[in-house]
Amino acid sequence: MSSTLASVTPIPSRPRPACPLCGAAGSLLYGALDDPLYEVPGRWSLRGCARCQLAWVDPQPLPEALERVYETYYTHVDGRGRRPLALLRDAAREQALAMALGYPAARRPAPWRQIGALVARVPLFRESIVMQHLGIDARWGRSLLDVGCGSGRFLAAMRELGWQVRGVEVDSLAVQRARDELGLDVSLGTLEAAGFPDQSFDVVTHTHVMEHVYEPLALLRECTRVLKPGGRLVLIAVNVEGLGHWLFRRSWSGLEVPRHLTIFSARALGACLEQAGLELVIGRSTARAGRNLYQQSRMIAAGRRLVGMHRQAGTWLRLESYLFQLAEELLRPLVPKAGEELYFVARKPALAP
């Protein structure tokens, strides 16, 4: 869709001047934002609530307009191909998962196992592997539901580790790929529409789903309902207080208007989890996505369009992005909210009310 045609057919929207959590009037953070990632037409504002430390897009697209908002959205991710040094990578991954999360490592020849164990002891590498699997411990159970699972790559990885997996996804093409290419059990639609019985799963996950829903608290309450007593909700969301937003401001890729309806701080996300009847176990930021968000933000700040996010970063920008992610990871112990994303684990009380 060209920007000229898009300007003739604007996205239907409605104003949302008040904070989604407390109802207080929001202050204007940025005005006249456009969408450099997928060129959804329109100009959007971002408002913030100082009390809740929350940001949200205003106006917000109407629910019936979401098909247009997501029609070019890149949710259909192919699996990763084999790369050079695959044996070393796989051995190090297995050792990292065994050390940090209690998964059994495959039987490999001693040299690969030993080298893999050395690599797995590197903190940044181990953090990367753990976060690829959302820090899900092998002892947490066996049944896992991923909400907003896309084409199912994460579910397939967890199935390889022995989990019984289910998925929910609103994108029909992504669902078809998850079913046909990976043989996954994925329901088309929302979590609520899937109608899972109470107390169905040991673990529920969602990655970058909270930002996209109109009523995030309602989603969290539905997650709580389908969790078993003692079960865990694991989620990731972009962090409005991270180093990237502080550095790039209105050019920060994490804003992603108008798809990101709400952008959370650690404080706001923790409050939502508590209201949903969950007990916080882990609440911290992570630099997991620092490299990608840095590259996109730098290109946006330079006025480049990243339609479909297929623009390739040059060598120097890639190097900068690695240094940025490293700096963010090293800074987190001193400034816990510095990471680009929020990583939260919450537990359903064993004796649920």
C-alpha atoms as one frame of an Amber mdcrd trajectory, in Angstrom:
protein
   0.000   0.000   0.000   1.504   3.322  -0.990   1.547   6.214   1.431  -0.478
   8.281  -1.067  -3.289   5.749  -1.245  -3.101   5.136   2.503  -3.650   8.832
   3.170  -6.982   8.634   1.314  -8.200   5.752   3.474  -7.184   6.505   7.064
  -7.384   3.891   9.805 -10.595   4.288  11.851  -9.624   5.136  15.418 -10.931
   6.436  18.720  -9.361   8.812  21.242  -7.896   7.419  24.445  -6.729  10.424
  26.489  -6.854   8.694  29.914  -4.473   6.178  31.485  -5.621   2.574  30.836
  -4.726   1.609  34.428  -5.760   4.463  36.712  -7.959   6.625  34.470  -5.950
   9.820  35.038  -5.510  12.243  32.139  -2.329  11.484  30.244   0.320  14.016
  29.297   1.534  14.239  25.706   4.912  12.554  25.211   5.158  12.707  21.406
   2.832  13.977  18.716   2.545  13.288  14.977   4.238   9.879  15.064   4.068
   7.745  11.932   4.849   4.078  11.306   8.298   3.630   9.726   8.176  -0.165
  10.093   5.050  -1.161   8.155   3.688   2.191   6.927   0.266   1.930   8.516
  -1.341   5.251   7.525  -2.053   8.058   9.965  -0.425  10.224  12.579  -0.450
   9.042  16.172   0.352  10.533  19.559   1.890   8.846  22.562   0.643   9.789
  26.019   2.074   8.930  29.407   0.956   8.611  33.019   3.490   9.758  35.615
   1.634   7.876  38.366   1.623   4.481  36.633   4.773   4.998  34.536   2.897
   3.834  31.472   2.627   5.039  27.874  -0.120   4.436  25.329  -1.034   5.421
  21.785  -3.770   8.019  21.287  -5.925   7.734  19.235  -6.132   3.940  19.082
  -7.237   1.949  16.019 -10.724   0.500  16.302 -10.850  -3.290  16.745 -12.572
  -3.703  13.378  -9.612  -1.929  11.711  -6.942  -4.293  13.068  -6.825  -6.369
   9.887  -5.498  -3.295   8.080  -3.096  -2.447  10.903  -1.503  -5.917  10.706
  -1.894  -6.766   7.029   1.864  -6.489   6.341   3.021  -7.467   9.844   5.969
  -9.846   9.940   4.639 -12.640  12.149   5.512 -15.505   9.826   9.092 -16.185
  10.816  10.994 -19.028   9.193  13.026 -21.384  11.323  16.738 -20.788  11.482
  18.925 -22.714   9.113  22.038 -24.592  10.074  25.082 -22.374  10.459  28.822
 -23.001  10.541  30.083 -24.507  13.807  26.614 -25.943  14.424  27.982 -28.742
  16.605  29.733 -26.267  18.877  26.664 -24.038  19.069  24.357 -26.953  19.878
  26.723 -28.389  22.478  27.090 -25.007  24.189  23.331 -24.473  24.098  22.686
 -27.854  25.719  25.250 -27.226  28.437  23.819 -23.754  29.147  20.297 -25.178
  29.466  21.572 -27.959  31.735  23.465 -25.546  33.996  20.820 -22.850  34.254
  17.488 -24.623  33.792  17.990 -28.287  34.618  17.487 -29.869  31.177  19.470
 -33.037  30.389  22.254 -32.558  27.857  22.529 -34.917  24.902  25.326 -37.479
  24.832  28.082 -35.988  22.709  31.756 -36.799  22.145  33.872 -35.512  25.025
  35.647 -32.682  23.119  32.354 -31.081  22.048  30.829 -31.534  25.489  33.831
 -29.977  27.218  34.152 -27.045  24.815  30.400 -26.503  25.040  30.610 -26.365
  28.825  33.341 -23.710  28.649  31.306 -21.538  26.257  28.198 -21.989  28.406
  30.008 -20.456  31.368  30.316 -17.124  29.534  27.593 -15.012  31.237  26.407
 -13.153  28.121  26.123 -16.355  26.105  24.318 -18.183  28.894  21.887 -15.272
  29.312  21.172 -15.329  25.583  20.368 -19.056  25.581  18.282 -18.863  28.751
  16.250 -15.955  27.381  15.656 -17.728  24.058  13.793 -20.282  26.188  12.259
 -17.588  28.442  14.070 -18.949  31.480  11.589 -21.819  31.777  12.956 -24.359
  34.244  12.640 -28.068  33.490  11.164 -28.614  36.978   8.184 -26.298  36.478
   5.999 -29.003  34.926   5.230 -30.425  31.509   2.276 -28.542  29.952   2.907
 -25.182  28.281   0.676 -22.711  26.445   2.144 -19.913  24.319  -0.270 -17.022
  23.720   0.450 -15.194  20.475   2.699 -18.019  19.302   3.139 -16.789  15.713
   4.345 -19.545  13.421   5.431 -21.655  16.397   9.236 -21.611  16.478   9.356
 -21.142  20.271   6.789 -23.906  20.805   8.805 -26.270  18.618  11.950 -25.538
  20.659  10.131 -26.228  23.930   8.640 -29.428  22.512  12.188 -30.616  21.776
  12.940 -30.107  25.478  10.093 -32.422  26.453   7.176 -30.032  27.018   3.604
 -30.795  25.930   2.828 -27.599  24.029  -0.251 -25.746  22.818  -0.516 -22.371
  21.139  -3.004 -19.570  20.495  -2.597 -17.076  17.642  -4.887 -14.558  15.931
  -2.992 -14.573  12.607  -4.533 -17.270  10.375  -1.486 -17.591   8.091   0.857
 -18.037  11.072  -1.499 -20.679  12.519  -1.522 -22.573   9.233   2.268 -22.603
   9.113   2.553 -23.751  12.728   0.171 -26.608  12.017   1.388 -27.678   8.588
   5.145 -27.122   8.854   5.768 -27.897  12.535   2.832 -30.160  13.404   1.824
 -28.002  16.369  -1.541 -27.830  18.117  -2.398 -24.149  17.686  -5.831 -22.548
  18.088  -6.861 -19.642  15.877  -8.210 -16.644  17.810  -7.827 -15.110  21.239
  -7.030 -16.915  24.475 -10.511 -16.270  25.787 -12.123 -17.644  22.610 -10.014
 -20.826  22.825 -12.062 -21.856  25.877  -9.419 -23.861  27.725 -10.674 -25.398
  30.987  -9.619 -23.923  34.307  -6.195 -25.000  35.594  -5.014 -26.512  32.286
  -1.331 -25.555  32.136   1.809 -25.547  34.254   3.271 -22.616  32.301   1.705
 -19.878  30.162   3.958 -17.644  28.086   3.532 -14.610  25.891   6.195 -12.550
  24.179   5.279  -9.036  23.032   1.558  -9.627  23.366   0.745  -7.239  26.226
   1.603  -4.235  24.059  -0.922  -5.242  21.389  -4.122  -5.858  23.371  -6.813
  -3.329  24.283  -7.355  -4.747  27.773  -4.062  -6.167  29.084  -5.440  -6.791
  32.567  -8.224  -8.942  31.134  -5.613 -11.005  29.270  -3.607 -11.538  32.460
  -6.714 -12.655  34.358  -7.493 -15.194  31.642  -3.896 -16.466  31.879  -4.369
 -16.831  35.631  -7.570 -18.823  35.099  -5.975 -21.434  32.824  -2.876 -21.841
  35.022  -2.715 -24.664  37.518  -2.233 -23.653  41.181   1.477 -23.005  41.551
   1.824 -22.569  37.778   3.838 -19.747  36.241   3.149 -16.993  33.768   6.250
 -15.878  31.821   6.081 -12.762  29.684   8.242 -10.309  27.794   7.284  -6.765
  26.787   9.203  -3.735  25.558  10.379  -1.442  28.335   9.393   2.227  28.185
  12.146   3.036  30.720  14.952   1.236  28.885  18.160   2.739  27.593  16.971
   2.627  23.990  13.926   4.823  24.633  16.042   7.226  26.692  18.550   7.479
  23.838  16.289   7.613  20.774  13.074   9.106  22.195  10.443   9.383  19.408
  12.665   7.370  17.019  12.836   4.354  19.343  11.681   1.283  17.437   9.948
  -0.088  20.537   7.196   2.546  20.244   5.886   0.768  17.111   2.753   2.873
  16.736  -0.054   2.117  16.195   0.358  -1.615  16.922   1.795  -1.084  20.408
  -1.304   0.219  22.133   0.347   0.228  25.576   4.035   0.330  26.555   4.843
  -0.744  30.094   7.329   0.105  32.785   8.362  -2.495  35.370   6.171  -0.765
  37.939   3.079  -0.781  35.709   3.536  -4.395  34.654   4.040  -5.530  38.238
   0.844  -3.745  39.276  -1.117  -5.485  36.504   0.163  -8.911  37.525  -0.808
  -8.273  41.134  -4.306  -7.160  40.118  -4.639 -10.359  38.077  -4.079 -12.440
  41.235  -0.488 -13.459  40.566   2.579 -13.366  42.812   5.699 -11.819  41.314
   8.691 -14.184  41.201  11.034 -12.333  38.818  10.700  -8.790  37.528  13.639
  -7.327  35.669  14.756  -5.892  32.376  16.812  -7.757  29.798  19.085  -6.657
  26.965  17.940  -9.661  24.894  16.581  -7.504  22.035  19.042  -4.652  22.401
  20.912  -5.275  19.166  17.865  -5.450  16.889  16.051  -2.510  18.468  19.216
  -0.403  18.319  19.679  -1.068  14.599  16.063  -0.227  13.799  16.060   2.890
  15.983  19.265   4.242  14.437  17.835   3.827  10.948  14.537   5.445  11.962
  16.415   8.378  13.514  18.297   8.785  10.230  14.994   9.060   8.355  15.137
   5.649   6.710  11.974   3.604   6.181  12.139   0.030   7.432   9.092  -1.309
   5.631   8.624  -4.884   6.807  11.869  -4.481   8.817  13.804  -6.049   5.933
  16.403  -3.282   5.682  19.854  -4.673   6.309  22.180  -2.837   8.675  25.665
  -2.013   7.451  28.814  -3.368   9.058  29.421  -0.377  11.325  25.816  -0.254
  12.484  25.910  -3.954  13.309  29.081  -3.400  15.309  27.491  -0.462  17.125
  24.467  -2.584  17.941  26.589  -5.348  19.499  28.388  -2.759  21.614  25.056
  -1.228  22.634  23.673  -4.588  23.748  26.862  -5.343  25.653  26.748  -1.923
  27.343  23.105  -2.425  28.257  23.817  -5.840  29.751  26.748  -4.512  31.788
  24.685  -1.532  32.947  21.713  -3.563  34.189  23.202  -4.512  37.587  23.632
  -0.801  38.329  20.446   0.402  36.589  18.026  -2.559  36.699  15.517  -0.943
  34.342  18.081  -0.254  31.567  17.250  -3.261  29.360  15.178  -2.938  26.189
  12.624  -5.496  27.356  10.906  -6.456  30.575  11.147 -10.096  31.660   8.590
 -11.096  34.272   7.730 -14.415  35.874   4.660 -14.592  38.121   3.181 -17.498
  40.035  -0.416 -18.445  40.628  -0.925 -19.009  44.357  -1.078 -22.660  45.296
  -4.374 -21.981  47.052  -5.964 -19.669  44.493  -8.805 -17.428  45.745
